[in-house]
Amino acid sequence: MPSRQKNLTPSAPLTKARTPLKRTITGIALAVLPVVLFILALLIGRYPICPLDVGRALLSPVFPNLAADVPETAQQLILRIRLPRALAALLIGACFGGTGTAFQAIFKNPLVDSNILGVTSGAGFGAALALLLLQDIWLVQISAFLFGLVAVFLAFSGSRLYRSSPLLILTLMGVLVGSLFGSLTALLKYMADPLDTLPAITFWLLGSLTAVTWSKLTALVIITILGLVFLWLIRWRLNILSLGDAEARALGVNPTRMKLGIIICATLMTAAAVSVGGVIGWVGLVIPHAGRLLVGPDHKRLMPASIALGASFLLLIDNISRTLLPGEIPLGVLTGLVGVPILIVLLRRSRTGW
């Protein structure tokens, strides 16, 4: 026994000394990565622009004299196309990463993502309906947002009919409502004009940021920033909710009220993201697992890590979709092609824990 204690003693201080350094390096990397990818999104594309021209174009609204040194094409490309698109990818990725982490915490299920309550399916139906009947891009965004909220409202209302296992029934209702709106979307696609409306519906459902402009970002910016601030402030409560309702009440937290607040916040964020970028899957499922592998299961570190990783992941996917082929690849296709192998590797690395 004395010899075992002697062998174990020297390694303990080294472990404690390395852990803060590793956390610091990981935190810095997670903070820098979205910034690097955001800048890269402004540089690359069909028309590459040098960093100096990008900097001058970004500063030209504040310092008009700098605009004279930048080609008009490059300035318009940066300010009107690439900058709002990169900002949309940053916000949508952060949204899916944060909401996916919150949903996995309150539902205690590693297979849950931002679409567990049917918000994506409802938003997809709303967009398809607007494209079929109205064909107005503004109304498409509004319709997608509203029907995403309707889908979650139906799932929540249906779960209230049963008294036992509220979270399990809510999950089941979310799956049923999502399947219902998925079938309705398929019906709309069957009724759509195959030469005009059907391609527009199909392309929107695959996810894309091609049509993003500054005017479409207003609601997304406001809802996403407010939602991320809320999730950031209550991230430590997610640890308490993960313990169970009885333990949460014993620690002074009302689990029902807190879960309802998180669901409302995450629903608004997801509906806003889908209404702008279309149906983009796998981000809310893969990113929380990647965050746990990097920083552990403590939501005080996991939530900011998931937000940063989600923003970085979608920025990377959007950069690939714009540059890999002559034509743009839909984001929903790439997130599936990239997300599935990543999730398999993460599950292999983390074994059976999550």
C-alpha positions in Angstrom: 0.0 0.0 0.0 2.7 2.6 0.8 4.4 1.9 -2.5 1.1 2.5 -4.4 0.5 5.9 -2.7 4.1 6.9 -3.5 3.6 6.1 -7.2 0.3 8.0 -7.4 1.4 11.2 -5.6 3.7 12.8 -8.2 1.1 12.6 -11.0 -1.7 14.5 -9.2 0.0 17.9 -9.2 0.8 17.6 -12.9 -2.8 16.8 -13.7 -4.1 19.8 -11.8 -1.5 22.0 -13.3 -2.2 21.0 -16.9 -6.0 21.3 -16.7 -6.3 25.1 -16.4 -3.7 25.5 -19.2 -5.6 23.2 -21.5 -8.9 24.9 -20.7 -7.4 28.3 -21.5 -6.0 27.1 -24.8 -9.3 25.5 -25.7 -11.2 28.7 -24.8 -8.9 30.9 -26.8 -9.2 28.6 -29.8 -13.0 28.5 -29.6 -13.1 32.3 -29.5 -10.7 32.8 -32.4 -12.0 30.2 -34.7 -15.3 31.9 -35.7 -13.5 35.2 -36.2 -11.0 33.6 -38.6 -13.7 31.8 -40.6 -15.8 35.0 -40.7 -12.9 36.9 -42.2 -12.1 34.1 -44.6 -15.8 34.2 -45.8 -15.2 37.8 -46.9 -12.0 36.9 -48.8 -12.8 33.8 -50.8 -15.4 33.2 -53.5 -15.7 33.3 -57.3 -14.1 36.8 -57.1 -11.2 36.6 -54.5 -10.5 39.9 -52.7 -7.3 40.8 -51.0 -7.4 41.5 -47.2 -6.4 45.1 -47.7 -9.4 45.8 -49.9 -11.7 43.9 -47.5 -10.6 46.1 -44.6 -11.0 49.3 -46.6 -14.5 48.2 -47.8 -15.6 47.4 -44.2 -14.3 50.8 -43.0 -15.7 52.8 -45.9 -19.1 53.5 -44.4 -17.3 55.2 -41.5 -14.4 56.7 -43.5 -15.7 57.5 -47.0 -12.3 58.5 -48.2 -11.2 54.8 -48.1 -13.8 53.9 -50.7 -11.8 55.6 -53.5 -9.0 53.0 -53.0 -11.4 50.0 -53.4 -12.8 48.8 -56.8 -16.6 49.4 -56.9 -17.2 45.7 -57.6 -15.2 44.6 -54.6 -16.9 47.1 -52.3 -20.4 46.1 -53.4 -19.6 42.4 -53.1 -18.3 42.8 -49.6 -20.9 45.1 -48.1 -24.0 43.8 -49.9 -23.4 40.1 -50.4 -20.6 38.5 -48.5 -20.9 40.5 -45.2 -24.7 39.8 -44.6 -24.3 36.2 -45.7 -21.4 35.6 -43.4 -23.2 37.3 -40.5 -26.3 35.1 -41.2 -24.1 31.9 -41.2 -22.5 33.0 -37.9 -25.9 33.7 -36.2 -27.7 30.6 -37.5 -24.8 28.3 -36.6 -24.6 29.8 -33.1 -28.4 29.5 -32.8 -28.5 25.8 -33.7 -25.5 25.1 -31.5 -27.0 26.8 -28.4 -30.5 25.5 -28.8 -29.3 21.9 -29.5 -27.3 22.0 -26.3 -30.3 23.4 -24.3 -32.7 20.8 -25.7 -30.3 17.9 -25.0 -30.0 19.1 -21.4 -33.7 19.5 -20.6 -34.8 16.3 -22.5 -31.8 14.3 -21.2 -31.4 12.8 -24.6 -28.2 12.8 -26.8 -30.3 12.4 -29.9 -32.3 15.5 -29.5 -31.7 18.6 -31.7 -33.3 21.9 -32.5 -36.1 20.2 -34.5 -37.3 17.9 -31.7 -40.6 19.9 -31.4 -41.3 20.1 -35.1 -40.3 23.7 -35.6 -38.2 23.0 -38.7 -40.9 21.0 -40.3 -43.5 23.6 -39.5 -41.3 26.4 -40.9 -40.6 24.3 -44.0 -44.3 23.9 -44.6 -44.9 27.6 -44.1 -42.3 28.6 -46.6 -43.6 26.0 -49.2 -47.1 27.3 -48.7 -46.0 30.9 -49.3 -43.9 30.0 -52.3 -46.9 28.1 -53.8 -49.6 30.7 -53.2 -47.8 34.1 -52.9 -44.3 33.8 -54.3 -43.1 36.8 -52.3 -39.8 36.4 -50.5 -40.9 38.6 -47.6 -44.0 36.6 -47.0 -42.0 33.4 -47.3 -39.9 34.4 -44.4 -42.8 35.5 -42.3 -44.8 32.4 -43.1 -41.9 30.1 -42.2 -41.5 31.9 -38.9 -45.1 31.8 -38.0 -45.7 28.1 -38.9 -42.6 27.1 -37.0 -44.2 28.6 -33.9 -47.5 27.0 -34.8 -45.9 23.5 -34.9 -44.3 23.9 -31.5 -47.6 25.2 -30.1 -49.5 22.2 -31.4 -46.8 19.8 -29.9 -47.0 21.6 -26.5 -50.8 21.7 -26.5 -51.0 18.0 -27.4 -48.6 17.1 -24.6 -50.9 18.8 -22.0 -53.6 16.2 -22.7 -51.5 13.7 -20.8 -50.4 14.0 -17.1 -47.7 11.3 -17.0 -44.1 11.7 -18.3 -44.5 15.3 -19.7 -41.1 15.5 -21.4 -41.6 12.1 -23.0 -45.1 13.0 -24.3 -43.8 16.4 -25.5 -41.0 14.6 -27.4 -43.5 12.2 -29.0 -45.9 15.0 -29.9 -43.0 16.9 -31.5 -42.2 13.9 -33.6 -45.8 13.5 -34.6 -46.3 17.2 -35.5 -43.0 17.2 -37.4 -44.2 14.2 -39.4 -47.6 15.9 -40.0 -46.0 19.0 -41.4 -43.6 17.0 -43.4 -46.5 15.2 -45.1 -48.2 18.5 -45.8 -45.1 19.8 -47.3 -44.8 16.8 -49.6 -48.4 17.4 -50.6 -47.6 21.0 -51.5 -44.7 19.8 -53.6 -47.0 17.4 -55.4 -49.4 20.2 -56.2 -46.7 22.7 -57.3 -45.8 23.6 -60.8 -42.8 21.3 -61.7 -41.3 23.9 -64.0 -41.5 26.9 -61.7 -42.7 26.6 -58.1 -41.4 23.1 -57.3 -37.7 23.9 -57.9 -38.0 27.0 -55.7 -39.6 24.9 -52.9 -37.1 22.1 -53.2 -34.1 24.5 -53.2 -35.4 26.4 -50.2 -36.0 23.2 -48.2 -32.4 22.2 -48.9 -31.1 25.3 -47.1 -29.2 28.2 -48.6 -28.0 31.7 -47.7 -27.9 32.9 -51.3 -30.7 35.4 -51.0 -29.7 36.8 -47.6 -29.7 40.6 -47.5 -29.4 43.2 -44.8 -33.2 43.7 -44.7 -33.8 40.0 -43.9 -31.4 40.0 -41.0 -33.2 42.4 -38.7 -35.4 39.8 -37.0 -32.7 37.2 -37.0 -30.1 39.5 -35.3 -32.5 40.7 -32.6 -34.0 37.2 -31.7 -30.7 35.4 -31.9 -28.8 37.8 -29.8 -31.5 38.0 -27.1 -31.9 34.2 -27.1 -28.1 33.6 -26.8 -27.9 36.0 -24.0 -30.7 34.2 -22.2 -29.1 30.8 -22.7 -25.8 32.2 -21.6 -27.2 33.6 -18.3 -29.1 30.4 -17.4 -26.4 27.9 -18.6 -25.6 26.9 -15.0 -29.3 26.1 -14.4 -29.0 23.5 -17.2 -26.7 21.5 -14.9 -29.5 21.6 -12.2 -32.2 20.6 -14.6 -30.1 17.6 -15.8 -30.2 16.2 -12.2 -34.0 15.8 -12.3 -37.1 17.7 -11.3 -37.0 16.7 -7.6 -33.3 17.8 -7.2 -34.0 21.0 -9.1 -36.9 21.9 -6.7 -34.7 21.1 -3.7 -32.1 23.5 -5.0 -34.7 26.3 -5.4 -35.3 26.1 -9.2 -38.8 25.7 -10.7 -38.1 23.1 -13.4 -41.5 23.5 -15.2 -41.1 27.2 -15.5 -37.5 27.0 -16.5 -38.0 24.4 -19.1 -40.9 26.3 -20.6 -38.8 29.4 -20.8 -36.0 27.5 -22.5 -38.4 25.9 -25.0 -40.0 29.3 -25.9 -36.6 30.9 -26.3 -35.2 28.0 -28.4 -38.3 27.9 -30.5 -38.2 31.5 -31.4 -34.5 31.3 -32.2 -34.9 28.2 -34.4 -37.9 29.6 -36.2 -36.0 32.8 -37.0 -33.0 30.8 -38.2 -35.0 28.5 -40.5 -37.0 31.4 -41.9 -33.8 33.0 -43.2 -31.6 30.0 -44.1 -34.1 27.2 -44.8 -33.9 23.7 -43.4 -30.3 23.1 -42.3 -29.9 19.9 -40.3 -27.3 18.2 -38.1 -25.8 21.3 -36.6 -27.9 21.2 -33.4 -27.2 17.4 -33.0 -23.5 17.2 -33.8 -22.2 20.4 -32.2 -23.2 19.7 -28.6 -21.3 16.3 -28.8 -18.2 18.1 -30.2 -18.5 20.6 -27.4 -18.7 17.9 -24.7 -15.6 16.2 -26.1 -13.6 19.5 -25.9 -14.8 21.1 -22.6 -16.8 18.4 -20.8 -20.5 18.1 -19.8 -20.5 21.2 -17.5 -23.0 23.6 -19.2 -21.2 26.6 -17.8 -18.4 25.9 -20.4 -20.4 23.7 -22.8 -23.0 26.4 -23.7 -20.4 29.0 -24.9 -18.4 26.3 -26.5 -21.4 25.0 -28.5 -22.3 28.5 -29.6 -18.8 29.1 -30.9 -18.5 25.7 -32.5 -21.9 26.1 -34.2 -21.0 29.4 -35.6 -17.7 28.1 -36.9 -19.2 24.9 -38.3 -21.8 26.7 -40.4 -19.3 29.4 -41.6 -17.0 26.6 -42.7 -19.9 24.7 -44.5 -21.1 27.9 -46.2 -17.5 28.7 -47.4 -17.3 25.2 -48.8 -20.7 25.4 -50.5 -19.6 28.6 -52.3 -16.2 27.5 -53.5 -16.1 23.7 -53.9 -18.1 23.5 -57.2 -18.9 25.9 -60.0 -22.5 25.9 -58.7 -23.5 26.5 -55.1 -24.2 23.3 -53.0 -27.2 23.5 -50.7 -26.2 23.8 -47.0 -28.5 21.1 -45.9 -26.8 18.6 -48.2 -23.3 19.5 -47.0 -24.2 19.5 -43.3 -25.5 15.9 -43.7 -22.4 14.8 -45.7 -20.0 16.3 -43.2 -22.1 16.0 -40.0 -22.7 12.2 -40.2 -19.0 11.2 -40.3 -18.2 13.7 -37.6 -20.9 12.4 -35.3 -19.7 8.8 -35.8 -16.2 9.8 -34.9 -17.4 11.7 -31.9 -19.4 8.8 -30.6 -16.4 6.5 -31.1 -14.2 8.9 -29.2 -16.7 9.4 -26.3 -17.6 5.7 -26.1 -21.0 5.4 -24.5 -20.9 8.6 -22.4 -22.4 12.0 -23.3 
